[in-house]
């Protein structure tokens, strides 16, 4: 598992998602240290947009889980 440094912020993850090809690039997952998921998002255009829509609603929970580790 990739080592993540410092607390992650939901606002930064949302900004990365919205400002990088409307989230299909998966940069928000790289930010959270989820390298494999980021690569999947990058190669599948955010799981054809469906994964990006799911991320819009689940990103704060994902950030909490990352910060608890």
Helices and strands as residue ranges (DSSP letters): H 10-19, G 21-23, H 27-31, H 35-48, H 50-68
